[in-house]
């Protein structure tokens, strides 16, 4: 087969699953895959705007990625203002974002007193994962540092990292054991890759030193990534903020795809120049700036500029909003973004 014929064959119209697989590996694609995530409130607004059901909305938006969660009913407190996740951390139900409201280890360092979740529990992993047309990834959000502070409290966890790092390492080891076991179940169920979330950065710096990250987070994150990498599957990491200092480490432990690549924090031209041959990207369109605040022309321009800058070769990018869209974003901005997707 000639080079041109091989290129044509590689770019023949694939399904959504195959398109994402190829883009994440920086292989030729017929067009960039796209993904638009949103909060439940924003999902209801958009479904009404587009005249579809909430269940039909992902297809209307052209989504390529399906994140699957464990099957776990989140209990509520008496007045319904707090819901408790699988790990026992509490979250305020009256807000659109993630607002932490209960840390089960707030007043205790006794890890044996915590009701640790059972990753081997029956019925935890959904069935029929392989039947989906989208690229399916388990939602292993809040996988390590965020999980630790959700159990201990944010301020206390940061202090613990300095004052009692050995205790923090035991906490992180227990979290890692659960996450690795859960990841293995998802791989056995037939997912297409791993999706992790763990925020280490603020808008202008990391939340704690790269030295501490390398001691506490890096080897444990590597163990989680390895479950998917050893199965030949790509790994996506959502990590907010300015994490430039640890990008070489993330590449070293096998990261495939970086999300959300916020334009306010990581300059896209620099990111592609330094890491475009080592990483693919996911996101890139600002939910902080242009989507809530720009007019339709600005949104279209930002979307196309993001694609040109992060994917000048026409691949290596799952294009979409940097974060879940919230209800401050006008539906007209979403329409303009979809138009620019092409």
C-alpha positions as CSV (number, residue, x, y, z in Angstrom):
1,X,0.0,0.0,0.0
2,X,1.4,3.4,-1.0
3,X,2.0,6.1,1.7
4,X,-1.0,8.2,0.4
5,X,-3.2,5.1,0.4
6,X,-2.2,4.1,3.9
7,X,-2.9,7.7,5.1
8,X,-6.3,7.6,3.4
9,X,-7.1,4.3,5.0
10,X,-6.0,5.5,8.5
11,X,-8.2,8.5,8.2
12,X,-11.3,6.6,6.9
13,X,-14.3,7.6,8.9
14,X,-14.1,5.6,12.2
15,X,-16.6,5.3,15.0
16,X,-16.4,7.6,18.0
17,X,-14.5,5.0,20.0
18,X,-11.8,4.4,17.3
19,X,-11.5,8.2,16.7
20,X,-10.7,8.8,20.3
21,X,-8.2,5.9,20.5
22,X,-6.3,7.2,17.5
23,X,-6.4,10.9,18.6
24,X,-5.1,10.1,22.1
25,X,-2.2,8.2,20.5
26,X,-1.5,11.1,18.1
27,X,-2.4,8.9,15.1
28,X,-4.1,10.2,12.0
29,X,-7.9,10.9,12.4
30,X,-10.6,12.0,10.0
31,X,-11.4,14.9,12.4
32,X,-10.8,15.8,16.0
33,X,-13.0,14.0,18.5
34,X,-15.0,16.3,20.8
35,X,-16.3,16.2,24.3
36,X,-18.6,18.6,26.2
37,X,-19.1,17.9,29.9
38,X,-21.6,19.7,32.0
39,X,-23.2,19.8,35.5
40,X,-26.6,18.2,36.0
41,X,-28.2,21.7,36.2
42,X,-26.5,22.8,33.0
43,X,-27.5,19.5,31.4
44,X,-31.2,20.3,32.1
45,X,-30.8,23.8,30.6
46,X,-29.1,22.6,27.5
47,X,-31.6,19.7,27.0
48,X,-34.5,22.2,27.0
49,X,-32.6,24.6,24.7
50,X,-31.9,21.9,22.1
51,X,-35.3,20.2,22.5
52,X,-33.9,16.8,23.5
53,X,-34.0,14.7,26.6
54,X,-31.2,14.8,29.1
55,X,-30.4,11.2,28.0
56,X,-30.2,12.4,24.4
57,X,-28.0,15.4,25.1
58,X,-24.5,13.7,24.8
59,X,-25.4,12.6,21.3
60,X,-26.7,16.1,20.4
61,X,-23.4,17.6,21.6
62,X,-21.4,15.1,19.6
63,X,-19.7,13.6,22.6
64,X,-17.1,10.9,22.1
65,X,-16.2,9.9,25.7
66,X,-18.3,8.0,28.2
67,X,-17.2,8.1,31.8
68,X,-18.7,5.3,33.8
69,X,-19.0,5.4,37.6
70,X,-19.3,2.7,40.1
71,X,-22.8,1.5,40.9
72,X,-23.3,3.0,44.4
73,X,-26.2,4.8,45.8
74,X,-25.0,7.9,47.6
75,X,-26.9,8.3,50.9
76,X,-28.1,11.7,52.2
77,X,-28.2,13.2,55.6
78,X,-31.6,13.9,57.3
79,X,-32.4,17.2,55.5
80,X,-30.9,16.2,52.2
81,X,-28.2,18.9,52.2
82,X,-25.3,16.5,52.2
83,X,-24.7,13.4,50.2
84,X,-22.0,10.9,51.1
85,X,-19.7,9.3,48.5
86,X,-18.5,5.7,48.4
87,X,-15.6,6.6,50.7
88,X,-17.8,8.3,53.3
89,X,-16.9,11.9,52.5
90,X,-19.8,14.4,52.5
91,X,-20.7,16.9,49.7
92,X,-23.1,19.8,49.8
93,X,-26.1,19.1,47.5
94,X,-27.2,22.8,47.4
95,X,-24.3,23.9,45.1
96,X,-23.6,23.3,41.5
97,X,-19.9,22.4,41.9
98,X,-18.1,20.2,44.4
99,X,-18.4,21.6,47.9
100,X,-16.9,19.5,50.6
101,X,-18.9,19.3,53.8
102,X,-17.8,16.3,55.8
103,X,-14.4,14.6,56.4
104,X,-14.7,11.3,58.3
105,X,-11.0,11.5,59.5
106,X,-11.3,15.2,60.6
107,X,-10.9,14.4,64.3
108,X,-9.0,11.1,64.1
109,X,-5.7,9.7,62.9
110,X,-6.9,6.1,63.4
111,X,-7.2,4.7,59.9
112,X,-8.6,1.4,61.2
113,X,-11.7,3.2,62.4
114,X,-12.6,4.4,58.9
115,X,-15.2,2.2,57.0
116,X,-13.0,1.6,54.0
117,X,-14.9,0.8,50.8
118,X,-14.7,-2.7,49.3
119,X,-13.5,-2.7,45.7
120,X,-14.5,-6.3,45.4
121,X,-18.1,-5.8,46.2
122,X,-20.5,-7.5,43.7
123,X,-22.4,-5.2,41.3
124,X,-19.9,-2.3,41.7
125,X,-18.8,-2.2,38.0
126,X,-21.4,-1.7,35.3
127,X,-22.1,-4.4,32.8
128,X,-22.1,-4.1,29.0
129,X,-19.2,-1.6,28.9
130,X,-17.9,-3.0,25.6
131,X,-21.2,-2.4,23.8
132,X,-20.9,1.4,23.9
133,X,-19.9,3.3,20.7
134,X,-18.1,5.9,22.7
135,X,-14.6,5.6,24.2
136,X,-15.4,4.2,27.7
137,X,-13.3,5.1,30.7
138,X,-13.9,4.6,34.4
139,X,-14.4,7.8,36.4
140,X,-11.6,7.5,38.9
141,X,-11.8,11.1,40.0
142,X,-10.4,12.3,43.3
143,X,-8.0,9.4,43.0
144,X,-5.2,10.2,45.5
145,X,-4.4,13.6,47.0
146,X,-8.0,14.8,46.6
147,X,-9.3,11.6,48.1
148,X,-6.9,12.0,51.0
149,X,-8.1,15.5,51.8
150,X,-11.8,14.6,51.3
151,X,-11.3,12.1,54.1
152,X,-9.1,14.3,56.3
153,X,-10.1,17.9,55.4
154,X,-8.1,20.1,53.0
155,X,-6.2,22.2,55.5
156,X,-5.4,19.3,57.8
157,X,-4.2,17.1,54.9
158,X,-1.7,19.8,53.8
159,X,-0.4,20.2,57.4
160,X,-0.2,16.4,57.7
161,X,2.0,16.2,54.6
162,X,4.6,18.4,56.5
163,X,4.1,17.3,60.1
164,X,3.4,13.6,59.8
165,X,4.3,12.4,56.2
166,X,4.7,8.8,57.3
167,X,1.0,8.8,58.4
168,X,0.1,10.4,55.1
169,X,2.0,7.7,53.3
170,X,0.0,5.0,55.1
171,X,-3.3,6.8,54.2
172,X,-2.2,7.1,50.6
173,X,-1.2,3.5,50.4
174,X,-4.6,2.4,51.6
175,X,-6.3,4.6,49.0
176,X,-4.0,3.3,46.3
177,X,-4.8,-0.3,47.1
178,X,-8.5,0.4,46.7
179,X,-8.1,2.3,43.5
180,X,-5.8,-0.3,41.9
181,X,-8.2,-3.1,42.8
182,X,-11.1,-1.1,41.3
183,X,-9.1,-0.2,38.2
184,X,-8.3,-3.9,37.6
185,X,-12.1,-4.7,37.7
186,X,-12.8,-2.0,35.1
187,X,-10.0,-3.3,32.8
188,X,-11.4,-6.8,33.1
189,X,-14.9,-5.4,32.2
190,X,-13.5,-4.0,28.9
191,X,-13.0,-0.3,29.3
192,X,-11.0,1.6,26.6
193,X,-8.7,3.5,28.9
194,X,-8.3,5.0,32.4
195,X,-9.6,8.4,33.5
196,X,-8.1,9.8,36.7
197,X,-8.7,13.1,38.4
198,X,-6.4,14.7,41.0
199,X,-5.8,18.4,41.3
200,X,-2.3,19.5,42.4
201,X,-2.2,23.1,41.1
202,X,-3.6,26.5,41.8
203,X,-3.8,29.2,39.1
204,X,-0.2,30.3,39.5
205,X,1.6,27.5,41.3
206,X,1.3,24.1,42.8
207,X,-0.6,23.6,46.0
208,X,2.4,22.0,47.6
209,X,6.0,21.5,46.6
210,X,7.1,19.2,43.7
211,X,9.4,17.5,46.1
212,X,6.5,16.4,48.3
213,X,4.5,15.4,45.2
214,X,7.4,13.2,44.1
215,X,7.6,11.5,47.5
216,X,3.9,11.1,48.2
217,X,2.0,11.1,45.0
218,X,4.2,10.0,42.1
219,X,4.9,6.3,43.0
220,X,1.3,5.7,43.9
221,X,-0.1,7.4,40.9
222,X,2.3,5.3,38.8
223,X,0.8,2.2,40.3
224,X,-2.7,3.2,39.3
225,X,-1.6,4.2,35.8
226,X,0.2,0.8,35.4
227,X,-3.1,-1.1,35.6
228,X,-4.1,0.4,32.3
229,X,-0.7,0.8,30.7
230,X,0.1,-2.9,31.2
231,X,-3.2,-3.7,29.4
232,X,-2.1,-1.5,26.5
233,X,-4.7,1.2,27.3
234,X,-4.2,4.9,27.4
235,X,-4.4,7.0,30.6
236,X,-6.1,10.4,30.9
237,X,-5.4,12.6,33.9
238,X,-7.5,15.6,34.8
239,X,-5.3,17.9,37.0
240,X,-6.1,21.5,37.4
241,X,-3.8,24.4,37.7
242,X,-0.1,25.2,37.1
243,X,1.5,21.8,37.2
244,X,4.4,22.5,34.8
245,X,6.9,21.4,37.4
246,X,5.7,17.8,37.4
247,X,4.8,17.4,33.7
248,X,8.1,15.5,33.1
249,X,7.3,13.2,36.0
250,X,3.8,12.5,34.6
251,X,5.3,11.6,31.2
252,X,7.9,9.4,33.0
253,X,5.2,7.3,34.7
254,X,3.3,6.8,31.4
255,X,0.6,9.5,31.2
256,X,-1.0,9.5,27.7
257,X,-3.4,12.5,27.8
258,X,-3.5,15.7,29.9
259,X,-6.7,17.4,30.8
260,X,-8.0,20.2,31.2
261,X,-5.1,22.2,29.7
262,X,-6.6,25.5,30.9
263,X,-5.5,28.4,28.6
264,X,-5.3,30.7,31.6
265,X,-2.8,28.5,33.3
266,X,-0.9,26.4,30.7
267,X,0.0,28.4,27.5
268,X,-1.1,26.2,24.6
269,X,1.7,27.0,22.2
270,X,4.3,26.2,24.9
271,X,2.5,23.1,25.9
272,X,2.4,21.7,22.3
273,X,6.0,22.7,21.7
274,X,7.3,21.1,24.8
275,X,5.0,18.1,25.1
276,X,3.2,17.6,21.8
277,X,5.4,14.7,20.9
278,X,4.9,13.0,24.3
279,X,1.3,13.8,25.4
280,X,-2.1,14.3,23.8
281,X,-4.5,16.8,25.2
282,X,-8.1,16.9,26.3
283,X,-10.1,20.1,26.8
284,X,-8.6,23.5,26.1
285,X,-11.6,25.9,25.7
286,X,-11.9,28.1,28.7
287,X,-14.9,27.7,31.0
288,X,-13.4,30.5,33.1
289,X,-13.2,33.1,30.4
290,X,-14.5,32.9,26.9
291,X,-17.5,30.4,27.3
292,X,-19.3,32.4,30.0
293,X,-18.1,35.8,29.0
294,X,-17.4,35.9,25.2
295,X,-19.8,36.5,22.4
296,X,-20.4,33.9,19.7
297,X,-17.6,35.2,17.5
298,X,-15.1,35.0,20.4
299,X,-16.2,31.5,21.3
300,X,-15.8,30.3,17.7
301,X,-12.4,31.9,17.4
302,X,-11.2,30.5,20.8
303,X,-12.4,27.0,19.8
304,X,-10.6,27.1,16.4
305,X,-7.5,28.6,17.9
306,X,-7.4,25.9,20.5
307,X,-7.6,23.2,17.9
308,X,-4.9,24.8,15.7
309,X,-2.5,25.4,18.5
310,X,-2.8,22.1,20.4
311,X,-3.4,19.9,17.4
312,X,-1.6,21.5,14.4
313,X,-1.1,18.0,12.9
314,X,-4.9,17.4,13.1
315,X,-4.7,14.9,15.9
316,X,-3.6,14.5,19.5
317,X,-6.5,16.4,21.0
318,X,-9.9,15.6,22.4
319,X,-11.4,19.0,21.9
320,X,-13.9,20.6,24.3
321,X,-14.5,22.8,27.3
322,X,-11.7,22.7,29.9
323,X,-14.1,21.7,32.7
324,X,-17.7,20.7,33.2
325,X,-19.8,23.6,31.9
326,X,-21.9,25.3,34.6
327,X,-25.1,27.3,34.3
328,X,-23.2,30.6,33.9
329,X,-22.5,29.7,30.3
330,X,-25.2,30.9,27.8
331,X,-26.6,28.2,25.5
332,X,-25.7,30.5,22.6
333,X,-22.0,30.1,23.5
334,X,-22.4,26.3,23.4
335,X,-24.0,26.6,20.0
336,X,-21.1,28.7,18.8
337,X,-18.6,26.2,20.1
338,X,-20.4,23.3,18.4
339,X,-20.4,25.3,15.1
340,X,-16.7,25.7,15.4
341,X,-16.2,22.0,16.1
342,X,-17.2,21.5,12.4
